[in-house]
């Protein structure tokens, strides 16, 4: 299995996706478990997946997912798989919504 490590640096040739999830403290741990299971069981095995990190704020009202992909098309293909479409419907029931946004790394400090 490939070594999945995040490399945050200008010049990263792939696609960076940052997704934020808004939820309540009552659903925070359930949502995190669903996201971790999605990565372990499905996402990390998809073509073009590089690495990802999941973060939860102290108030347990937001989760941020930072992921890297070889190309935008790889990320979009993962979202269209029947498995992820079903999982995302379930994930959506545990949060007020989520929004993936594609970024380019332009600098690090």
Backbone as CSV, one residue per row, in Angstrom:
resi,resn,N_x,N_y,N_z,CA_x,CA_y,CA_z,C_x,C_y,C_z
1,UNK,0.841,-1.179,0.000,0.000,0.000,0.000,0.885,1.241,0.000
2,UNK,0.491,2.278,-0.754,1.292,3.496,-0.802,1.378,4.182,0.556
3,UNK,2.432,4.929,0.748,2.625,5.713,1.965,1.887,7.039,1.794
4,UNK,0.752,7.199,2.475,-0.075,8.394,2.331,0.370,9.454,3.332
5,UNK,1.078,10.468,2.846,1.538,11.568,3.690,1.206,12.887,3.015
6,UNK,0.707,13.809,3.821,0.436,15.143,3.306,1.729,15.897,3.102
7,UNK,1.826,16.574,1.983,2.941,17.465,1.722,2.338,18.797,1.325
8,UNK,2.403,19.749,2.235,1.839,21.063,1.962,2.977,21.974,1.536
9,UNK,3.044,22.218,0.237,4.142,23.019,-0.301,3.729,23.634,-1.633
10,UNK,4.188,24.856,-1.879,3.945,25.434,-3.205,4.537,24.503,-4.261
11,UNK,3.879,24.433,-5.374,4.374,23.576,-6.435,3.808,22.174,-6.399
12,UNK,2.980,21.842,-5.390,2.316,20.537,-5.376,1.526,20.422,-6.676
13,UNK,1.799,19.400,-7.445,1.240,19.293,-8.788,-0.193,18.771,-8.813
14,UNK,-0.705,18.313,-7.690,-2.039,17.744,-7.666,-3.107,18.752,-7.266
15,UNK,-4.245,18.216,-6.829,-5.391,19.024,-6.423,-5.550,18.953,-4.910
16,UNK,-5.648,20.101,-4.256,-5.930,20.167,-2.825,-7.407,20.482,-2.657
17,UNK,-8.072,19.722,-1.776,-9.483,19.950,-1.486,-9.634,20.121,0.021
18,UNK,-10.242,21.227,0.434,-10.545,21.457,1.839,-12.062,21.452,1.977
19,UNK,-12.556,20.546,2.811,-13.995,20.410,3.030,-14.291,20.723,4.481
20,UNK,-15.260,21.593,4.710,-15.676,21.908,6.075,-17.073,21.348,6.306
21,UNK,-17.247,20.786,7.486,-18.514,20.211,7.913,-18.959,20.985,9.154
22,UNK,-20.202,21.398,9.176,-20.750,22.090,10.343,-21.732,21.142,11.022
23,UNK,-21.556,20.946,12.348,-22.407,20.011,13.059,-22.591,20.490,14.499
24,UNK,-23.302,19.720,15.292,-23.466,20.026,16.712,-22.555,19.096,17.503
25,UNK,-22.244,19.463,18.744,-21.437,18.554,19.565,-22.082,17.171,19.726
26,UNK,-23.388,17.105,19.642,-24.092,15.827,19.795,-23.784,14.855,18.660
27,UNK,-23.475,15.362,17.475,-23.203,14.476,16.330,-21.736,14.455,15.919
28,UNK,-20.899,15.230,16.600,-19.498,15.390,16.185,-18.737,14.072,16.109
29,UNK,-18.814,13.265,17.143,-18.033,12.024,17.143,-18.585,11.008,16.150
30,UNK,-19.906,10.958,15.998,-20.489,10.057,15.003,-20.047,10.457,13.596
31,UNK,-20.060,11.754,13.328,-19.626,12.241,12.021,-18.156,11.921,11.782
32,UNK,-17.320,12.164,12.779,-15.894,11.859,12.623,-15.686,10.367,12.354
33,UNK,-16.424,9.521,13.047,-16.297,8.081,12.815,-16.696,7.712,11.391
34,UNK,-17.757,8.321,10.868,-18.192,8.052,9.495,-17.131,8.510,8.491
35,UNK,-16.536,9.675,8.743,-15.501,10.176,7.845,-14.260,9.284,7.887
36,UNK,-13.847,8.887,9.082,-12.684,8.009,9.194,-12.938,6.671,8.502
37,UNK,-14.137,6.134,8.645,-14.472,4.868,7.989,-14.471,5.032,6.467
38,UNK,-14.987,6.156,5.984,-14.989,6.396,4.534,-13.568,6.417,3.992
39,UNK,-12.660,7.069,4.716,-11.265,7.096,4.259,-10.633,5.718,4.320
40,UNK,-10.837,5.015,5.419,-10.202,3.713,5.595,-10.736,2.681,4.602
41,UNK,-12.045,2.671,4.386,-12.670,1.615,3.600,-12.796,1.924,2.114
42,UNK,-12.864,3.217,1.744,-13.142,3.547,0.351,-12.152,4.558,-0.235
43,UNK,-12.107,5.747,0.331,-11.428,6.872,-0.315,-9.950,6.611,-0.555
44,UNK,-9.248,6.114,0.444,-7.797,5.938,0.293,-7.417,4.913,-0.767
45,UNK,-8.389,4.120,-1.198,-8.146,3.099,-2.222,-8.504,3.584,-3.627
46,UNK,-8.984,4.825,-3.737,-9.406,5.349,-5.036,-8.203,5.814,-5.857
47,UNK,-8.289,5.651,-7.164,-7.205,6.133,-8.026,-6.987,7.638,-7.829
48,UNK,-5.738,8.015,-7.696,-5.385,9.424,-7.576,-5.361,9.974,-6.168
49,UNK,-5.797,9.199,-5.175,-5.747,9.682,-3.796,-4.297,9.782,-3.345
50,UNK,-3.927,10.912,-2.733,-2.568,11.109,-2.231,-2.553,10.980,-0.712
51,UNK,-3.309,11.839,-0.015,-3.302,11.832,1.450,-4.423,12.736,1.949
52,UNK,-4.696,12.633,3.265,-5.729,13.493,3.854,-5.501,13.632,5.351
53,UNK,-6.098,14.677,5.911,-6.077,14.896,7.350,-7.445,15.383,7.788
54,UNK,-7.914,14.884,8.927,-9.186,15.314,9.498,-8.917,16.092,10.777
55,UNK,-9.625,17.198,10.956,-9.423,18.079,12.109,-10.778,18.444,12.693
56,UNK,-10.901,18.477,14.037,-12.129,18.910,14.689,-11.818,20.078,15.610
57,UNK,-12.680,21.099,15.594,-12.434,22.231,16.487,-12.796,21.876,17.930
58,UNK,-12.294,22.671,18.880,-12.497,22.394,20.302,-13.965,22.379,20.704
59,UNK,-14.778,23.194,20.068,-16.204,23.276,20.406,-17.009,22.115,19.809
60,UNK,-16.369,21.295,18.985,-17.002,20.166,18.306,-18.189,20.620,17.448
61,UNK,-17.994,21.743,16.757,-19.030,22.260,15.861,-18.568,22.293,14.404
62,UNK,-17.297,21.987,14.154,-16.774,21.972,12.790,-15.697,20.889,12.653
63,UNK,-15.734,20.265,11.501,-14.667,19.354,11.093,-14.120,19.909,9.799
64,UNK,-12.800,19.902,9.673,-12.135,20.315,8.447,-11.382,19.108,7.906
65,UNK,-11.578,18.834,6.642,-10.909,17.738,5.973,-10.010,18.335,4.893
66,UNK,-8.716,18.083,4.988,-7.729,18.543,4.009,-7.300,17.307,3.233
67,UNK,-7.570,17.280,1.935,-7.156,16.113,1.154,-6.401,16.534,-0.096
68,UNK,-5.560,15.640,-0.551,-4.773,15.871,-1.756,-5.025,14.729,-2.731
69,UNK,-5.123,15.124,-3.997,-5.408,14.195,-5.087,-4.446,14.452,-6.233
70,UNK,-4.198,13.437,-7.009,-3.323,13.576,-8.174,-3.901,14.599,-9.149
71,UNK,-5.228,14.589,-9.313,-5.883,15.511,-10.243,-7.317,15.762,-9.802
72,UNK,-7.856,16.884,-10.213,-9.244,17.247,-9.916,-10.204,16.134,-10.356
73,UNK,-9.931,15.560,-11.517,-10.800,14.514,-12.055,-10.831,13.279,-11.157
74,UNK,-9.719,12.960,-10.496,-9.687,11.819,-9.578,-10.617,12.056,-8.391
75,UNK,-10.570,13.256,-7.844,-11.448,13.600,-6.720,-12.912,13.530,-7.161
76,UNK,-13.218,14.099,-8.294,-14.591,14.105,-8.788,-15.087,12.692,-9.079
77,UNK,-14.220,11.834,-9.600,-14.592,10.441,-9.861,-14.914,9.709,-8.562
78,UNK,-14.135,9.965,-7.508,-14.404,9.345,-6.212,-15.792,9.739,-5.721
79,UNK,-16.150,11.017,-5.847,-17.462,11.484,-5.379,-18.613,10.818,-6.133
80,UNK,-18.378,10.437,-7.373,-19.435,9.845,-8.198,-19.608,8.345,-7.995
81,UNK,-18.717,7.695,-7.255,-18.873,6.249,-7.059,-20.149,5.988,-6.255
82,UNK,-20.839,4.890,-6.538,-22.057,4.574,-5.785,-21.801,4.498,-4.272
83,UNK,-20.655,3.948,-3.879,-20.324,3.828,-2.452,-20.231,5.201,-1.787
84,UNK,-19.544,6.144,-2.411,-19.403,7.470,-1.794,-20.695,8.274,-1.880
85,UNK,-21.472,8.084,-2.917,-22.759,8.776,-2.983,-23.642,8.342,-1.820
86,UNK,-23.653,7.043,-1.519,-24.436,6.544,-0.383,-23.873,7.050,0.937
87,UNK,-22.553,7.004,1.085,-21.941,7.482,2.328,-22.176,8.975,2.527
88,UNK,-22.086,9.764,1.464,-22.291,11.203,1.602,-23.731,11.541,1.974
89,UNK,-24.693,10.751,1.505,-26.080,10.964,1.949,-26.192,10.733,3.454
90,UNK,-25.533,9.687,3.953,-25.553,9.389,5.387,-24.800,10.458,6.182
91,UNK,-23.639,10.865,5.694,-22.852,11.919,6.355,-23.665,13.202,6.446
92,UNK,-24.411,13.505,5.414,-25.211,14.732,5.395,-26.283,14.750,6.486
93,UNK,-26.716,13.586,6.953,-27.712,13.545,8.029,-27.100,13.895,9.381
94,UNK,-25.772,13.846,9.491,-25.094,14.118,10.759,-24.553,15.540,10.861
95,UNK,-24.733,16.325,9.814,-24.207,17.689,9.842,-25.202,18.653,9.208
96,UNK,-24.955,19.912,9.418,-25.817,20.953,8.850,-25.483,21.179,7.377
97,UNK,-24.434,20.574,6.935,-24.002,20.689,5.553,-22.493,20.610,5.459
98,UNK,-22.020,20.368,4.252,-20.577,20.367,4.033,-20.283,20.908,2.653
99,UNK,-19.093,21.498,2.547,-18.717,22.160,1.307,-17.265,21.872,0.956
100,UNK,-17.033,21.087,-0.107,-15.658,20.895,-0.573,-15.262,22.047,-1.504
101,UNK,-14.059,22.580,-1.292,-13.548,23.671,-2.114,-12.136,23.292,-2.563
102,UNK,-11.852,23.497,-3.841,-10.534,23.158,-4.383,-9.602,24.353,-4.283
103,UNK,-8.364,24.081,-3.876,-7.373,25.126,-3.645,-6.049,24.764,-4.293
104,UNK,-5.215,25.779,-4.445,-3.829,25.617,-4.857,-2.962,26.166,-3.731
105,UNK,-1.946,25.422,-3.320,-1.032,25.910,-2.291,-0.164,26.996,-2.921
106,UNK,-0.202,28.207,-2.348,0.598,29.296,-2.901,1.714,29.731,-1.966
107,UNK,1.703,29.243,-0.735,2.775,29.583,0.187,2.649,28.849,1.492
108,UNK,3.761,28.676,2.165,3.793,28.102,3.514,4.753,28.929,4.349
109,UNK,4.554,28.928,5.649,5.409,29.701,6.555,6.129,28.747,7.491
